[in-house]
Amino acid sequence: MLEVNTAAPEFSAVNQDGETLSLTQYKGKQNVVLYFYPKDDTPGCTTEALEFTALIDQFAAADTVVLGVSKDTCAKHQKFIAKHALQVELLADTEGELCELYGTWALKKFMGRESMGILRSTFVIDKSGQLVHVDYKVKAKGHAEQILEIAQGLN
């Protein structure tokens, strides 16, 4: 698992439109909120995406871009965005490379069953590429507001 005050792992992945985004392109320009969630259009994931969308202008004012990551495809991301009028970029980590880099692919227990899945996790990366916040046990409701406060404190 990653820790605060260490360099964020460099990443490169395609967004919902098939455009490649990487951590390098934000260095020195914007802070990055990288949030991992299990699956498009499920209750908790929708709540989280809608809350980030509601605050997107405030994140922008804090020089912060919000990137969601799941193993869903670009096409599924496009449908999710269209259905809920989301304003966050969603990265398609179909092979799970970002999940591995950030330690979010793990054994999960739900209703007595165990399976591998994405831990709902959030990383705040400052303009220099350092991890300033790491959370592997995110609760969806109210989370975006907590992360906004951290982002606002970076400027």
C-alpha positions as CSV (number, residue, x, y, z in Angstrom):
1,M,0.0,0.0,0.0
2,L,1.1,3.5,-0.8
3,E,1.9,6.1,1.8
4,V,1.7,9.9,2.2
5,N,4.8,11.9,1.4
6,T,6.1,9.5,-1.3
7,A,6.1,10.0,-5.0
8,A,2.8,9.0,-6.7
9,P,3.3,6.1,-9.2
10,E,3.4,7.4,-12.8
11,F,0.3,6.3,-14.7
12,S,-1.1,6.4,-18.2
13,A,-4.6,5.3,-19.1
14,V,-7.4,6.0,-21.5
15,N,-10.4,8.1,-20.5
16,Q,-14.0,7.6,-21.5
17,D,-13.2,9.2,-24.9
18,G,-10.2,7.0,-25.6
19,E,-7.7,9.8,-24.9
20,T,-4.6,8.9,-23.0
21,L,-4.1,10.8,-19.7
22,S,-1.0,10.5,-17.6
23,L,0.2,11.9,-14.3
24,T,3.1,13.6,-16.1
25,Q,0.7,16.0,-18.0
26,Y,-0.5,17.4,-14.7
27,K,2.9,17.8,-13.0
28,G,3.6,21.4,-12.1
29,K,0.1,22.5,-13.4
30,Q,-2.6,20.8,-11.3
31,N,-3.2,18.7,-8.3
32,V,-4.8,15.3,-9.1
33,V,-7.5,13.4,-7.2
34,L,-7.3,9.8,-8.4
35,Y,-10.2,7.8,-7.0
36,F,-10.8,4.1,-7.5
37,Y,-14.2,2.6,-7.5
38,P,-15.6,-0.9,-8.1
39,K,-18.1,-0.5,-11.0
40,D,-19.9,2.0,-13.1
41,D,-23.6,2.7,-12.3
42,T,-23.7,0.9,-9.0
43,P,-25.2,2.7,-5.9
44,G,-22.1,3.7,-4.0
45,C,-20.1,4.4,-7.2
46,T,-22.9,6.6,-8.5
47,T,-23.2,8.5,-5.2
48,E,-19.4,9.2,-5.2
49,A,-19.3,10.3,-8.9
50,L,-22.3,12.6,-8.4
51,E,-20.8,14.2,-5.3
52,F,-17.5,14.8,-7.2
53,T,-19.5,16.3,-10.1
54,A,-21.4,18.6,-7.8
55,L,-18.2,20.0,-6.5
56,I,-16.2,20.0,-9.8
57,D,-16.1,23.8,-10.1
58,Q,-14.7,24.1,-6.6
59,F,-12.1,21.5,-7.5
60,A,-11.2,23.4,-10.6
61,A,-10.9,26.6,-8.6
62,A,-8.4,24.7,-6.3
63,D,-6.3,23.8,-9.4
64,T,-7.4,20.2,-9.0
65,V,-8.5,17.6,-11.6
66,V,-10.7,14.7,-10.6
67,L,-10.1,11.3,-12.2
68,G,-12.1,8.2,-11.5
69,V,-10.7,4.8,-12.1
70,S,-12.4,1.4,-12.6
71,K,-12.0,-1.7,-14.7
72,D,-15.0,-0.7,-16.9
73,T,-14.5,0.0,-20.6
74,C,-14.5,3.4,-22.3
75,A,-18.0,2.6,-23.7
76,K,-19.4,1.8,-20.2
77,H,-17.8,5.0,-18.8
78,Q,-19.5,7.0,-21.6
79,K,-22.9,5.5,-20.7
80,F,-22.4,6.1,-17.0
81,I,-21.4,9.8,-17.7
82,A,-24.3,10.3,-20.0
83,K,-26.9,8.7,-17.7
84,H,-25.9,10.8,-14.7
85,A,-24.5,14.0,-16.4
86,L,-21.1,13.4,-14.7
87,Q,-18.4,16.0,-15.1
88,V,-15.4,13.9,-14.0
89,E,-13.0,12.1,-16.3
90,L,-13.2,8.3,-15.9
91,L,-10.2,6.1,-16.7
92,A,-10.6,2.7,-18.2
93,D,-8.2,0.3,-16.3
94,T,-9.5,-2.8,-18.1
95,E,-6.3,-4.7,-17.5
96,G,-6.0,-3.6,-13.9
97,E,-2.6,-2.0,-14.3
98,L,-3.5,1.2,-12.3
99,C,-5.1,-0.9,-9.6
100,E,-1.9,-2.9,-9.2
101,L,0.3,0.3,-9.2
102,Y,-1.8,1.9,-6.5
103,G,-2.5,-1.3,-4.5
104,T,-6.3,-1.1,-4.9
105,W,-6.9,-4.6,-6.3
106,A,-7.4,-6.8,-3.3
107,L,-9.3,-9.6,-1.6
108,K,-12.7,-8.3,-0.5
109,K,-15.3,-9.9,1.8
110,F,-19.0,-9.3,1.2
111,M,-21.8,-11.2,2.9
112,G,-19.5,-14.0,3.9
113,R,-18.0,-14.4,0.4
114,E,-14.5,-13.5,-0.7
115,S,-13.5,-12.3,-4.1
116,M,-10.9,-10.0,-5.7
117,G,-12.1,-6.5,-6.5
118,I,-11.2,-2.8,-6.4
119,L,-11.0,-1.3,-2.9
120,R,-12.8,2.0,-2.9
121,S,-9.7,4.2,-2.5
122,T,-8.6,7.8,-3.1
123,F,-5.3,9.5,-3.6
124,V,-4.6,13.2,-3.7
125,I,-1.4,14.1,-5.6
126,D,0.0,17.6,-5.4
127,K,1.5,19.5,-8.3
128,S,5.0,18.1,-7.6
129,G,3.7,14.5,-7.9
130,Q,3.8,13.7,-4.2
131,L,1.0,11.8,-2.5
132,V,-0.5,14.1,0.1
133,H,-3.5,11.9,1.0
134,V,-4.0,8.2,0.8
135,D,-7.2,6.4,1.8
136,Y,-7.9,2.7,1.2
137,K,-11.2,2.6,3.1
138,V,-13.4,5.2,1.5
139,K,-17.1,5.5,2.3
140,A,-18.8,7.0,-0.8
141,K,-21.3,9.4,0.9
142,G,-19.7,12.7,1.9
143,H,-16.3,11.7,0.6
144,A,-15.9,14.3,-2.2
145,E,-16.4,17.1,0.3
146,Q,-13.6,15.8,2.5
147,I,-11.3,15.5,-0.5
148,L,-12.2,19.0,-1.7
149,E,-11.0,20.4,1.7
150,I,-7.7,18.6,1.2
151,A,-7.3,20.0,-2.3
152,Q,-8.2,23.5,-1.2
153,G,-5.5,23.3,1.5
154,L,-2.8,22.7,-1.2
155,N,-3.0,26.2,-2.7
